[in-house]
Amino acid sequence: SSGRRMKSTAPRCTLRKIIKKHKPHLRLAANADLLLECLLVFFFFSILKVHLSFLLFLHRLAEEARTNAFENKSKIIKPDHTISAAKVL
């Protein structure tokens, strides 16, 4: 076996700072590069899921508000249309 390390996709200190910021109780070994990258991917995947859910909610809200505006024969989506849409969702 060669003594070469696998190339890291991000600087080790950057990964450590990100993990410590969000998981301050977590203790990491000095050679935890792979663990750090896995945690980072998991963390950003969680954020992405929340972001996607929020975007889907906004899209549904906009569609419902547009339907309310159309039913009220309005060419403009007004705050009342959005508020009534939010109550339905």
N, CA, C and O atoms as a CHARMM CRD file, in Angstrom:
* protein
*
  356
    1    1 SER  N      0.83900  -1.19600   0.00000 PROA 1      0.00000
    2    1 SER  CA     0.00000   0.00000   0.00000 PROA 1      0.00000
    3    1 SER  C      0.87100   1.24200   0.00000 PROA 1      0.00000
    4    1 SER  O      1.91300   1.28200   0.65400 PROA 1      0.00000
    5    2 SER  N      0.44900   2.23100  -0.72000 PROA 2      0.00000
    6    2 SER  CA     1.21700   3.47300  -0.75900 PROA 2      0.00000
    7    2 SER  C      0.76600   4.37300   0.37600 PROA 2      0.00000
    8    2 SER  O     -0.33900   4.22300   0.89900 PROA 2      0.00000
    9    3 GLY  N      1.62000   5.30400   0.75200 PROA 3      0.00000
   10    3 GLY  CA     1.31500   6.19900   1.85700 PROA 3      0.00000
   11    3 GLY  C      0.56100   7.44300   1.42300 PROA 3      0.00000
   12    3 GLY  O      0.50300   8.42500   2.16300 PROA 3      0.00000
   13    4 ARG  N     -0.01400   7.40900   0.23600 PROA 4      0.00000
   14    4 ARG  CA    -0.71100   8.59300  -0.27600 PROA 4      0.00000
   15    4 ARG  C     -2.12000   8.66500   0.29200 PROA 4      0.00000
   16    4 ARG  O     -2.80300   7.65300   0.44500 PROA 4      0.00000
   17    5 ARG  N     -2.53100   9.87600   0.59600 PROA 5      0.00000
   18    5 ARG  CA    -3.88900  10.09200   1.10100 PROA 5      0.00000
   19    5 ARG  C     -4.83100  10.36300  -0.05400 PROA 5      0.00000
   20    5 ARG  O     -4.42000  10.82900  -1.11700 PROA 5      0.00000
   21    6 MET  N     -6.11200  10.06200   0.17300 PROA 6      0.00000
   22    6 MET  CA    -7.12000  10.40400  -0.80500 PROA 6      0.00000
   23    6 MET  C     -7.28500  11.92500  -0.81100 PROA 6      0.00000
   24    6 MET  O     -7.31200  12.55200   0.24800 PROA 6      0.00000
   25    7 LYS  N     -7.39300  12.51200  -1.99600 PROA 7      0.00000
   26    7 LYS  CA    -7.50700  13.96200  -2.08900 PROA 7      0.00000
   27    7 LYS  C     -8.87000  14.41000  -1.55600 PROA 7      0.00000
   28    7 LYS  O     -9.90800  13.87400  -1.94300 PROA 7      0.00000
   29    8 SER  N     -8.84700  15.38000  -0.67900 PROA 8      0.00000
   30    8 SER  CA   -10.06400  15.91600  -0.08300 PROA 8      0.00000
   31    8 SER  C    -10.72300  16.89100  -1.05500 PROA 8      0.00000
   32    8 SER  O    -10.02800  17.59600  -1.78800 PROA 8      0.00000
   33    9 THR  N    -12.04500  16.93900  -1.06900 PROA 9      0.00000
   34    9 THR  CA   -12.74600  17.84100  -1.97500 PROA 9      0.00000
   35    9 THR  C    -12.85000  19.24900  -1.41600 PROA 9      0.00000
   36    9 THR  O    -13.13900  20.18900  -2.15600 PROA 9      0.00000
   37   10 ALA  N    -12.62200  19.40300  -0.14200 PROA 10     0.00000
   38   10 ALA  CA   -12.65200  20.72500   0.49400 PROA 10     0.00000
   39   10 ALA  C    -11.56300  20.76000   1.55300 PROA 10     0.00000
   40   10 ALA  O    -11.19900  19.72000   2.10100 PROA 10     0.00000
   41   11 PRO  N    -11.03600  21.95200   1.84900 PROA 11     0.00000
   42   11 PRO  CA    -9.99800  22.02700   2.88900 PROA 11     0.00000
   43   11 PRO  C    -10.50300  21.48900   4.22400 PROA 11     0.00000
   44   11 PRO  O    -11.63300  21.75900   4.63200 PROA 11     0.00000
   45   12 ARG  N     -9.65400  20.73000   4.88900 PROA 12     0.00000
   46   12 ARG  CA   -10.02100  20.09300   6.15000 PROA 12     0.00000
   47   12 ARG  C    -10.49200  21.10700   7.18900 PROA 12     0.00000
   48   12 ARG  O    -11.48100  20.87300   7.88300 PROA 12     0.00000
   49   13 CYS  N     -9.77700  22.24700   7.30000 PROA 13     0.00000
   50   13 CYS  CA   -10.15400  23.22600   8.31900 PROA 13     0.00000
   51   13 CYS  C    -11.53700  23.82600   8.02900 PROA 13     0.00000
   52   13 CYS  O    -12.29200  24.12800   8.95300 PROA 13     0.00000
   53   14 THR  N    -11.86200  23.99600   6.74500 PROA 14     0.00000
   54   14 THR  CA   -13.18600  24.52100   6.38400 PROA 14     0.00000
   55   14 THR  C    -14.27400  23.53500   6.79000 PROA 14     0.00000
   56   14 THR  O    -15.29400  23.92300   7.36000 PROA 14     0.00000
   57   15 LEU  N    -14.05200  22.27000   6.49500 PROA 15     0.00000
   58   15 LEU  CA   -15.02400  21.24400   6.87200 PROA 15     0.00000
   59   15 LEU  C    -15.20800  21.20000   8.38300 PROA 15     0.00000
   60   15 LEU  O    -16.33100  21.11700   8.88000 PROA 15     0.00000
   61   16 ARG  N    -14.09400  21.25700   9.10900 PROA 16     0.00000
   62   16 ARG  CA   -14.17300  21.22800  10.57400 PROA 16     0.00000
   63   16 ARG  C    -14.95400  22.41900  11.12300 PROA 16     0.00000
   64   16 ARG  O    -15.76400  22.26400  12.03800 PROA 16     0.00000
   65   17 LYS  N    -14.71100  23.61300  10.56400 PROA 17     0.00000
   66   17 LYS  CA   -15.42100  24.81300  11.03100 PROA 17     0.00000
   67   17 LYS  C    -16.91900  24.69000  10.80300 PROA 17     0.00000
   68   17 LYS  O    -17.71900  25.04800  11.66800 PROA 17     0.00000
   69   18 ILE  N    -17.29500  24.18100   9.63500 PROA 18     0.00000
   70   18 ILE  CA   -18.71800  24.03600   9.32700 PROA 18     0.00000
   71   18 ILE  C    -19.37600  23.04100  10.26700 PROA 18     0.00000
   72   18 ILE  O    -20.45300  23.30000  10.80400 PROA 18     0.00000
   73   19 ILE  N    -18.72300  21.89900  10.46400 PROA 19     0.00000
   74   19 ILE  CA   -19.29300  20.87900  11.35400 PROA 19     0.00000
   75   19 ILE  C    -19.36800  21.39800  12.78600 PROA 19     0.00000
   76   19 ILE  O    -20.38800  21.22300  13.45400 PROA 19     0.00000
   77   20 LYS  N    -18.30200  22.03200  13.26300 PROA 20     0.00000
   78   20 LYS  CA   -18.29000  22.54700  14.64100 PROA 20     0.00000
   79   20 LYS  C    -19.34200  23.62400  14.86100 PROA 20     0.00000
   80   20 LYS  O    -19.90000  23.73700  15.95200 PROA 20     0.00000
   81   21 LYS  N    -19.61500  24.42000  13.82100 PROA 21     0.00000
   82   21 LYS  CA   -20.62100  25.47000  13.95200 PROA 21     0.00000
   83   21 LYS  C    -22.00900  24.86900  14.17700 PROA 21     0.00000
   84   21 LYS  O    -22.79000  25.38300  14.97700 PROA 21     0.00000
   85   22 HSD  N    -22.30800  23.78300  13.47100 PROA 22     0.00000
   86   22 HSD  CA   -23.64500  23.20200  13.53600 PROA 22     0.00000
   87   22 HSD  C    -23.75400  22.02800  14.49800 PROA 22     0.00000
   88   22 HSD  O    -24.85200  21.67700  14.92900 PROA 22     0.00000
   89   23 LYS  N    -22.63500  21.42600  14.83400 PROA 23     0.00000
   90   23 LYS  CA   -22.61000  20.30700  15.78200 PROA 23     0.00000
   91   23 LYS  C    -21.46300  20.52500  16.76500 PROA 23     0.00000
   92   23 LYS  O    -20.47800  19.78700  16.72600 PROA 23     0.00000
   93   24 PRO  N    -21.56900  21.53100  17.65200 PROA 24     0.00000
   94   24 PRO  CA   -20.44400  21.86100  18.52400 PROA 24     0.00000
   95   24 PRO  C    -20.07100  20.74200  19.50200 PROA 24     0.00000
   96   24 PRO  O    -18.93100  20.68900  19.96400 PROA 24     0.00000
   97   25 HSD  N    -20.99500  19.86600  19.81700 PROA 25     0.00000
   98   25 HSD  CA   -20.72100  18.78500  20.76800 PROA 25     0.00000
   99   25 HSD  C    -19.95900  17.62200  20.12900 PROA 25     0.00000
  100   25 HSD  O    -19.46600  16.74300  20.83600 PROA 25     0.00000
  101   26 LEU  N    -19.86100  17.61300  18.80800 PROA 26     0.00000
  102   26 LEU  CA   -19.23000  16.51300  18.08900 PROA 26     0.00000
  103   26 LEU  C    -17.71500  16.60700  18.18500 PROA 26     0.00000
  104   26 LEU  O    -17.13900  17.65700  17.89800 PROA 26     0.00000
  105   27 ARG  N    -17.05600  15.50300  18.59400 PROA 27     0.00000
  106   27 ARG  CA   -15.59300  15.45600  18.66500 PROA 27     0.00000
  107   27 ARG  C    -15.09700  14.65900  17.47300 PROA 27     0.00000
  108   27 ARG  O    -15.57000  13.55200  17.21500 PROA 27     0.00000
  109   28 LEU  N    -14.14500  15.22500  16.74900 PROA 28     0.00000
  110   28 LEU  CA   -13.66100  14.59600  15.53100 PROA 28     0.00000
  111   28 LEU  C    -12.19500  14.22000  15.65800 PROA 28     0.00000
  112   28 LEU  O    -11.39100  14.98400  16.19200 PROA 28     0.00000
  113   29 ALA  N    -11.85100  13.03600  15.16200 PROA 29     0.00000
  114   29 ALA  CA   -10.45400  12.60800  15.13900 PROA 29     0.00000
  115   29 ALA  C     -9.70200  13.42700  14.10000 PROA 29     0.00000
  116   29 ALA  O    -10.30700  14.01000  13.20100 PROA 29     0.00000
  117   30 ALA  N     -8.38900  13.46800  14.22800 PROA 30     0.00000
  118   30 ALA  CA    -7.56200  14.25700  13.31900 PROA 30     0.00000
  119   30 ALA  C     -7.64900  13.75500  11.88300 PROA 30     0.00000
  120   30 ALA  O     -7.50400  14.54200  10.94800 PROA 30     0.00000
  121   31 ASN  N     -7.88400  12.46200  11.69000 PROA 31     0.00000
  122   31 ASN  CA    -7.92100  11.89500  10.34500 PROA 31     0.00000
  123   31 ASN  C     -9.34800  11.59600   9.88400 PROA 31     0.00000
  124   31 ASN  O     -9.57200  10.61100   9.18100 PROA 31     0.00000
  125   32 ALA  N    -10.28800  12.40600  10.25800 PROA 32     0.00000
  126   32 ALA  CA   -11.70300  12.15700   9.97700 PROA 32     0.00000
  127   32 ALA  C    -12.16400  12.82900   8.69400 PROA 32     0.00000
  128   32 ALA  O    -13.29700  13.30600   8.62100 PROA 32     0.00000
  129   33 ASP  N    -11.30100  12.87600   7.67300 PROA 33     0.00000
  130   33 ASP  CA   -11.64700  13.55200   6.41400 PROA 33     0.00000
  131   33 ASP  C    -12.91100  12.98500   5.77200 PROA 33     0.00000
  132   33 ASP  O    -13.81200  13.73700   5.40100 PROA 33     0.00000
  133   34 LEU  N    -12.97800  11.67400   5.64300 PROA 34     0.00000
  134   34 LEU  CA   -14.12300  11.05500   4.98800 PROA 34     0.00000
  135   34 LEU  C    -15.39800  11.28700   5.80200 PROA 34     0.00000
  136   34 LEU  O    -16.45700  11.57100   5.24200 PROA 34     0.00000
  137   35 LEU  N    -15.28800  11.16400   7.11600 PROA 35     0.00000
  138   35 LEU  CA   -16.42800  11.41800   7.99100 PROA 35     0.00000
  139   35 LEU  C    -16.90500  12.86300   7.83700 PROA 35     0.00000
  140   35 LEU  O    -18.10500  13.12700   7.76300 PROA 35     0.00000
  141   36 LEU  N    -15.95800  13.78600   7.79000 PROA 36     0.00000
  142   36 LEU  CA   -16.31700  15.19900   7.63000 PROA 36     0.00000
  143   36 LEU  C    -17.06700  15.42700   6.32500 PROA 36     0.00000
  144   36 LEU  O    -18.08100  16.12500   6.30300 PROA 36     0.00000
  145   37 GLU  N    -16.58000  14.84900   5.25200 PROA 37     0.00000
  146   37 GLU  CA   -17.23800  15.04200   3.96500 PROA 37     0.00000
  147   37 GLU  C    -18.62800  14.42200   3.96100 PROA 37     0.00000
  148   37 GLU  O    -19.55300  14.99800   3.39000 PROA 37     0.00000
  149   38 CYS  N    -18.79200  13.26600   4.58300 PROA 38     0.00000
  150   38 CYS  CA   -20.11400  12.63200   4.65100 PROA 38     0.00000
  151   38 CYS  C    -21.08500  13.48800   5.46100 PROA 38     0.00000
  152   38 CYS  O    -22.23600  13.67500   5.06500 PROA 38     0.00000
  153   39 LEU  N    -20.61700  14.00600   6.59700 PROA 39     0.00000
  154   39 LEU  CA   -21.47500  14.86000   7.40900 PROA 39     0.00000
  155   39 LEU  C    -21.85600  16.13200   6.66700 PROA 39     0.00000
  156   39 LEU  O    -22.99300  16.59500   6.75200 PROA 39     0.00000
  157   40 LEU  N    -20.90000  16.68800   5.94200 PROA 40     0.00000
  158   40 LEU  CA   -21.16400  17.90400   5.17900 PROA 40     0.00000
  159   40 LEU  C    -22.21400  17.65300   4.09900 PROA 40     0.00000
  160   40 LEU  O    -23.13400  18.45100   3.92300 PROA 40     0.00000
  161   41 VAL  N    -22.07200  16.54400   3.37900 PROA 41     0.00000
  162   41 VAL  CA   -23.05400  16.19800   2.34700 PROA 41     0.00000
  163   41 VAL  C    -24.42300  15.99500   2.98700 PROA 41     0.00000
  164   41 VAL  O    -25.42600  16.48400   2.46700 PROA 41     0.00000
  165   42 PHE  N    -24.47600  15.27600   4.11000 PROA 42     0.00000
  166   42 PHE  CA   -25.74600  15.04600   4.80000 PROA 42     0.00000
  167   42 PHE  C    -26.37400  16.36300   5.24000 PROA 42     0.00000
  168   42 PHE  O    -27.57800  16.56600   5.08100 PROA 42     0.00000
  169   43 PHE  N    -25.54600  17.27000   5.80100 PROA 43     0.00000
  170   43 PHE  CA   -26.03900  18.55400   6.28000 PROA 43     0.00000
  171   43 PHE  C    -26.63000  19.37500   5.13900 PROA 43     0.00000
  172   43 PHE  O    -27.73500  19.90600   5.25900 PROA 43     0.00000
  173   44 PHE  N    -25.89300  19.48200   4.02900 PROA 44     0.00000
  174   44 PHE  CA   -26.38600  20.27600   2.91400 PROA 44     0.00000
  175   44 PHE  C    -27.58100  19.61700   2.23800 PROA 44     0.00000
  176   44 PHE  O    -28.45100  20.31500   1.71600 PROA 44     0.00000
  177   45 PHE  N    -27.64300  18.27900   2.23600 PROA 45     0.00000
  178   45 PHE  CA   -28.79900  17.58800   1.69400 PROA 45     0.00000
  179   45 PHE  C    -30.04000  17.91600   2.51600 PROA 45     0.00000
  180   45 PHE  O    -31.12500  18.09400   1.96200 PROA 45     0.00000
  181   46 SER  N    -29.88400  17.99600   3.84800 PROA 46     0.00000
  182   46 SER  CA   -31.01100  18.35000   4.71700 PROA 46     0.00000
  183   46 SER  C    -31.50500  19.76500   4.41000 PROA 46     0.00000
  184   46 SER  O    -32.70900  20.00900   4.33800 PROA 46     0.00000
  185   47 ILE  N    -30.56500  20.69100   4.23200 PROA 47     0.00000
  186   47 ILE  CA   -30.94400  22.06700   3.89300 PROA 47     0.00000
  187   47 ILE  C    -31.64500  22.10100   2.54700 PROA 47     0.00000
  188   47 ILE  O    -32.63500  22.81100   2.37400 PROA 47     0.00000
  189   48 LEU  N    -31.13000  21.33000   1.59000 PROA 48     0.00000
  190   48 LEU  CA   -31.71800  21.30500   0.25600 PROA 48     0.00000
  191   48 LEU  C    -33.14500  20.79200   0.30600 PROA 48     0.00000
  192   48 LEU  O    -34.01100  21.31700  -0.39300 PROA 48     0.00000
  193   49 LYS  N    -33.41200  19.76200   1.13200 PROA 49     0.00000
  194   49 LYS  CA   -34.76900  19.23000   1.25300 PROA 49     0.00000
  195   49 LYS  C    -35.71200  20.28400   1.81800 PROA 49     0.00000
  196   49 LYS  O    -36.83900  20.42000   1.34100 PROA 49     0.00000
  197   50 VAL  N    -35.27000  21.03000   2.82400 PROA 50     0.00000
  198   50 VAL  CA   -36.10700  22.07800   3.40800 PROA 50     0.00000
  199   50 VAL  C    -36.35300  23.17200   2.37900 PROA 50     0.00000
  200   50 VAL  O    -37.47700  23.65300   2.23600 PROA 50     0.00000
  201   51 HSD  N    -35.30900  23.56200   1.66600 PROA 51     0.00000
  202   51 HSD  CA   -35.42600  24.60000   0.64400 PROA 51     0.00000
  203   51 HSD  C    -36.40200  24.16500  -0.44500 PROA 51     0.00000
  204   51 HSD  O    -37.24300  24.95500  -0.87600 PROA 51     0.00000
  205   52 LEU  N    -36.29700  22.92300  -0.88900 PROA 52     0.00000
  206   52 LEU  CA   -37.19000  22.41200  -1.91900 PROA 52     0.00000
  207   52 LEU  C    -38.62700  22.37600  -1.41900 PROA 52     0.00000
  208   52 LEU  O    -39.54000  22.74300  -2.15900 PROA 52     0.00000
  209   53 SER  N    -38.84900  21.94900  -0.19600 PROA 53     0.00000
  210   53 SER  CA   -40.20100  21.92000   0.36600 PROA 53     0.00000
  211   53 SER  C    -40.78800  23.32000   0.42500 PROA 53     0.00000
  212   53 SER  O    -41.96800  23.51700   0.13300 PROA 53     0.00000
  213   54 PHE  N    -39.97100  24.28600   0.79900 PROA 54     0.00000
  214   54 PHE  CA   -40.43300  25.67200   0.86600 PROA 54     0.00000
  215   54 PHE  C    -40.80000  26.18200  -0.52300 PROA 54     0.00000
  216   54 PHE  O    -41.82500  26.84300  -0.68600 PROA 54     0.00000
  217   55 LEU  N    -39.97700  25.88200  -1.52400 PROA 55     0.00000
  218   55 LEU  CA   -40.27000  26.30600  -2.88900 PROA 55     0.00000
  219   55 LEU  C    -41.55500  25.66700  -3.40900 PROA 55     0.00000
  220   55 LEU  O    -42.34600  26.31900  -4.09000 PROA 55     0.00000
  221   56 LEU  N    -41.75900  24.39500  -3.08700 PROA 56     0.00000
  222   56 LEU  CA   -42.99900  23.72600  -3.50100 PROA 56     0.00000
  223   56 LEU  C    -44.20700  24.34900  -2.82600 PROA 56     0.00000
  224   56 LEU  O    -45.25700  24.50900  -3.44800 PROA 56     0.00000
  225   57 PHE  N    -44.06200  24.70600  -1.54300 PROA 57     0.00000
  226   57 PHE  CA   -45.14700  25.37300  -0.83700 PROA 57     0.00000
  227   57 PHE  C    -45.46400  26.71700  -1.48500 PROA 57     0.00000
  228   57 PHE  O    -46.63200  27.03900  -1.70600 PROA 57     0.00000
  229   58 LEU  N    -44.42900  27.50700  -1.79300 PROA 58     0.00000
  230   58 LEU  CA   -44.64000  28.80900  -2.43300 PROA 58     0.00000
  231   58 LEU  C    -45.31900  28.65200  -3.78600 PROA 58     0.00000
  232   58 LEU  O    -46.18200  29.45000  -4.15100 PROA 58     0.00000
  233   59 HSD  N    -44.92900  27.62700  -4.52200 PROA 59     0.00000
  234   59 HSD  CA   -45.54500  27.38000  -5.82800 PROA 59     0.00000
  235   59 HSD  C    -47.03000  27.05200  -5.66800 PROA 59     0.00000
  236   59 HSD  O    -47.87000  27.57500  -6.40000 PROA 59     0.00000
  237   60 ARG  N    -47.34600  26.18500  -4.70600 PROA 60     0.00000
  238   60 ARG  CA   -48.76500  25.85400  -4.44900 PROA 60     0.00000
  239   60 ARG  C    -49.55000  27.08300  -4.01600 PROA 60     0.00000
  240   60 ARG  O    -50.68300  27.29400  -4.44900 PROA 60     0.00000
  241   61 LEU  N    -48.93400  27.89200  -3.15400 PROA 61     0.00000
  242   61 LEU  CA   -49.59000  29.11200  -2.68000 PROA 61     0.00000
  243   61 LEU  C    -49.85600  30.06200  -3.84400 PROA 61     0.00000
  244   61 LEU  O    -50.94000  30.63800  -3.94000 PROA 61     0.00000
  245   62 ALA  N    -48.88700  30.22400  -4.71700 PROA 62     0.00000
  246   62 ALA  CA   -49.05300  31.11200  -5.87500 PROA 62     0.00000
  247   62 ALA  C    -50.14100  30.60200  -6.81500 PROA 62     0.00000
  248   62 ALA  O    -50.94500  31.38500  -7.31900 PROA 62     0.00000
  249   63 GLU  N    -50.16700  29.29700  -7.05000 PROA 63     0.00000
  250   63 GLU  CA   -51.20000  28.72000  -7.92600 PROA 63     0.00000
  251   63 GLU  C    -52.60000  28.91600  -7.33200 PROA 63     0.00000
  252   63 GLU  O    -53.54500  29.27200  -8.03600 PROA 63     0.00000
  253   64 GLU  N    -52.70700  28.67800  -6.04100 PROA 64     0.00000
  254   64 GLU  CA   -54.01000  28.84400  -5.37600 PROA 64     0.00000
  255   64 GLU  C    -54.43800  30.31000  -5.37500 PROA 64     0.00000
  256   64 GLU  O    -55.61000  30.61500  -5.59500 PROA 64     0.00000
  257   65 ALA  N    -53.49600  31.21600  -5.12800 PROA 65     0.00000
  258   65 ALA  CA   -53.81100  32.65000  -5.15700 PROA 65     0.00000
  259   65 ALA  C    -54.22600  33.08400  -6.55200 PROA 65     0.00000
  260   65 ALA  O    -55.13000  33.90400  -6.70700 PROA 65     0.00000
  261   66 ARG  N    -53.56900  32.53700  -7.56700 PROA 66     0.00000
  262   66 ARG  CA   -53.93400  32.85800  -8.95600 PROA 66     0.00000
  263   66 ARG  C    -55.34400  32.36300  -9.26800 PROA 66     0.00000
  264   66 ARG  O    -56.11700  33.05500  -9.93000 PROA 66     0.00000
  265   67 THR  N    -55.67300  31.16600  -8.79000 PROA 67     0.00000
  266   67 THR  CA   -57.02600  30.62900  -8.98000 PROA 67     0.00000
  267   67 THR  C    -58.05500  31.52500  -8.29300 PROA 67     0.00000
  268   67 THR  O    -59.10800  31.81100  -8.86200 PROA 67     0.00000
  269   68 ASN  N    -57.75400  31.96700  -7.07300 PROA 68     0.00000
  270   68 ASN  CA   -58.66600  32.86400  -6.35100 PROA 68     0.00000
  271   68 ASN  C    -58.85600  34.17200  -7.11600 PROA 68     0.00000
  272   68 ASN  O    -59.97700  34.66900  -7.22300 PROA 68     0.00000
  273   69 ALA  N    -57.79000  34.72100  -7.63700 PROA 69     0.00000
  274   69 ALA  CA   -57.88900  35.96300  -8.41000 PROA 69     0.00000
  275   69 ALA  C    -58.75100  35.75200  -9.65300 PROA 69     0.00000
  276   69 ALA  O    -59.58600  36.59300  -9.98300 PROA 69     0.00000
  277   70 PHE  N    -58.54900  34.63800 -10.33300 PROA 70     0.00000
  278   70 PHE  CA   -59.33600  34.33300 -11.53100 PROA 70     0.00000
  279   70 PHE  C    -60.80600  34.18800 -11.19400 PROA 70     0.00000
  280   70 PHE  O    -61.66200  34.68800 -11.92300 PROA 70     0.00000
  281   71 GLU  N    -61.11300  33.50300 -10.08900 PROA 71     0.00000
  282   71 GLU  CA   -62.51100  33.32000  -9.67700 PROA 71     0.00000
  283   71 GLU  C    -63.16900  34.64500  -9.32000 PROA 71     0.00000
  284   71 GLU  O    -64.37800  34.80300  -9.48900 PROA 71     0.00000
  285   72 ASN  N    -62.37900  35.60100  -8.82600 PROA 72     0.00000
  286   72 ASN  CA   -62.90400  36.92900  -8.49300 PROA 72     0.00000
  287   72 ASN  C    -62.81500  37.89600  -9.67000 PROA 72     0.00000
  288   72 ASN  O    -63.00500  39.10200  -9.51500 PROA 72     0.00000
  289   73 LYS  N    -62.52500  37.35000 -10.84500 PROA 73     0.00000
  290   73 LYS  CA   -62.42400  38.13800 -12.07600 PROA 73     0.00000
  291   73 LYS  C    -61.40500  39.27400 -11.95400 PROA 73     0.00000
  292   73 LYS  O    -61.62100  40.37500 -12.45900 PROA 73     0.00000
  293   74 SER  N    -60.32000  38.99300 -11.29000 PROA 74     0.00000
  294   74 SER  CA   -59.25800  39.96900 -11.10400 PROA 74     0.00000
  295   74 SER  C    -58.04600  39.55400 -11.93200 PROA 74     0.00000
  296   74 SER  O    -57.65600  38.38600 -11.93700 PROA 74     0.00000
  297   75 LYS  N    -57.45900  40.51800 -12.62900 PROA 75     0.00000
  298   75 LYS  CA   -56.26100  40.22800 -13.42400 PROA 75     0.00000
  299   75 LYS  C    -54.99200  40.31600 -12.57500 PROA 75     0.00000
  300   75 LYS  O    -53.91200  39.92000 -13.01300 PROA 75     0.00000
  301   76 ILE  N    -55.13400  40.83700 -11.36500 PROA 76     0.00000
  302   76 ILE  CA   -54.00200  41.02000 -10.46400 PROA 76     0.00000
  303   76 ILE  C    -54.22000  40.16600  -9.21900 PROA 76     0.00000
  304   76 ILE  O    -55.31600  40.14200  -8.65700 PROA 76     0.00000
  305   77 ILE  N    -53.16600  39.46500  -8.79100 PROA 77     0.00000
  306   77 ILE  CA   -53.24400  38.70000  -7.54300 PROA 77     0.00000
  307   77 ILE  C    -53.03700  39.68700  -6.40000 PROA 77     0.00000
  308   77 ILE  O    -51.97900  40.30100  -6.27200 PROA 77     0.00000
  309   78 LYS  N    -54.06900  39.82400  -5.57600 PROA 78     0.00000
  310   78 LYS  CA   -54.04000  40.78400  -4.46900 PROA 78     0.00000
  311   78 LYS  C    -53.73100  40.05100  -3.16200 PROA 78     0.00000
  312   78 LYS  O    -53.84400  38.82700  -3.09100 PROA 78     0.00000
  313   79 PRO  N    -53.34300  40.80200  -2.13300 PROA 79     0.00000
  314   79 PRO  CA   -53.04500  40.15800  -0.83900 PROA 79     0.00000
  315   79 PRO  C    -54.19000  39.29100  -0.31800 PROA 79     0.00000
  316   79 PRO  O    -53.94500  38.24200   0.27800 PROA 79     0.00000
  317   80 ASP  N    -55.42700  39.71200  -0.53300 PROA 80     0.00000
  318   80 ASP  CA   -56.57000  38.91500  -0.06400 PROA 80     0.00000
  319   80 ASP  C    -56.61200  37.54900  -0.73200 PROA 80     0.00000
  320   80 ASP  O    -56.97500  36.55700  -0.10000 PROA 80     0.00000
  321   81 HSD  N    -56.24000  37.49200  -2.01600 PROA 81     0.00000
  322   81 HSD  CA   -56.22400  36.21500  -2.71400 PROA 81     0.00000
  323   81 HSD  C    -55.17500  35.28400  -2.10500 PROA 81     0.00000
  324   81 HSD  O    -55.40800  34.08400  -1.96300 PROA 81     0.00000
  325   82 THR  N    -54.03600  35.83700  -1.75200 PROA 82     0.00000
  326   82 THR  CA   -52.96200  35.03000  -1.16500 PROA 82     0.00000
  327   82 THR  C    -53.32600  34.57800   0.24700 PROA 82     0.00000
  328   82 THR  O    -53.05400  33.43900   0.62700 PROA 82     0.00000
  329   83 ILE  N    -53.93700  35.46600   1.01900 PROA 83     0.00000
  330   83 ILE  CA   -54.33200  35.11900   2.39500 PROA 83     0.00000
  331   83 ILE  C    -55.36800  34.01100   2.38700 PROA 83     0.00000
  332   83 ILE  O    -55.27500  33.07100   3.17700 PROA 83     0.00000
  333   84 SER  N    -56.35400  34.10700   1.50500 PROA 84     0.00000
  334   84 SER  CA   -57.37400  33.04700   1.45100 PROA 84     0.00000
  335   84 SER  C    -56.75500  31.74900   0.93600 PROA 84     0.00000
  336   84 SER  O    -57.17300  30.66700   1.34800 PROA 84     0.00000
  337   85 ALA  N    -55.76800  31.83500   0.04600 PROA 85     0.00000
  338   85 ALA  CA   -55.08200  30.64200  -0.42100 PROA 85     0.00000
  339   85 ALA  C    -54.30800  29.97900   0.71700 PROA 85     0.00000
  340   85 ALA  O    -54.29500  28.75300   0.82900 PROA 85     0.00000
  341   86 ALA  N    -53.67200  30.77900   1.55000 PROA 86     0.00000
  342   86 ALA  CA   -52.89700  30.25400   2.67500 PROA 86     0.00000
  343   86 ALA  C    -53.81200  29.53700   3.67400 PROA 86     0.00000
  344   86 ALA  O    -53.40100  28.55700   4.29500 PROA 86     0.00000
  345   87 LYS  N    -55.02200  30.01000   3.82700 PROA 87     0.00000
  346   87 LYS  CA   -55.95300  29.36600   4.75100 PROA 87     0.00000
  347   87 LYS  C    -56.37100  27.99200   4.25500 PROA 87     0.00000
  348   87 LYS  O    -56.64100  27.09400   5.05200 PROA 87     0.00000
  349   88 VAL  N    -56.42500  27.82800   2.94000 PROA 88     0.00000
  350   88 VAL  CA   -56.80600  26.53300   2.35500 PROA 88     0.00000
  351   88 VAL  C    -55.66200  25.52800   2.46800 PROA 88     0.00000
  352   88 VAL  O    -55.88700  24.34300   2.71300 PROA 88     0.00000
  353   89 LEU  N    -54.42400  26.01600   2.28600 PROA 89     0.00000
  354   89 LEU  CA   -53.27000  25.11600   2.34600 PROA 89     0.00000
  355   89 LEU  C    -52.98200  24.77300   3.77800 PROA 89     0.00000
  356   89 LEU  O    -52.04600  24.02300   4.05700 PROA 89     0.00000
